[in-house]
């Protein structure tokens, strides 16, 4: 995969597109007794979830457990 930046500085990423590397890293951290990832800090995960929630809001996607009763 090649990432082409608008202002130059292209990057090439290798891999098969699966999450195997991420699963391996998470499993190693869990086996090592870590409760937080050294590679992906909790704040990064929260920031991504905020963005995804905003995307869902704009698309009108509501999960069943979020519906008003």
N, C-alpha and C positions, 0 to 999 in steps of 0.2 A: 504494500500500500504506500502511496506517496502523498504526503501532505504538502500542498502548494500554498505558501503564505502570500497574501496580497502584497506585502512589502519585502518579498524576497526571503531567503533563508529556508529553502525547501528541506523537508526531512523524509527519509524513507524508513518505513517500519516493516519488519519481517515477522512472519507468523502465519498460522493457518486460520486466524479469525475466531478461534474458539477461546474459551475462558480457562483453558487448562493451566496456564501459567499463574493466573490469579488464584485459582483453587489450590494449586500447589503451595503458593506463598501463604495463603490463609491457613491451610492445614499445618504448615510448618510453624507458624506463629502460635496456633492453638496448642500444638504439641509442646512448644517451648514455654507454655504457661502464660503467654501474654493475654491480657484482656483488652488491649487496644493495639491496632495495627501500627507498626513502625513506618509502613509505606504509605498508608492512607489514614491520616488523622481523622478523628471523629468529626471535627469541624468541616472537613472536606465532604464527608458523607452527608452531613446535615445541609450544607450549601447546595449539593446536588439535589437532595430531596425537596428543598424549597423551590428550586427551578422546575423540577418535574411536577410538583403540585400546581405551580402557576401554569404550566403547559396544560395540565388536565383541566384546570379551571377555564382556561381560554377555549379549550375544545369541548367543554361541557361534559367531560367524563366524570361520573360519580360512581364510586364503588357501592355495592349494596349495603355495607355496614355504615356508610356515611349518610344514607338517606334518612330524612326526618320521618319519624313515626307518629 
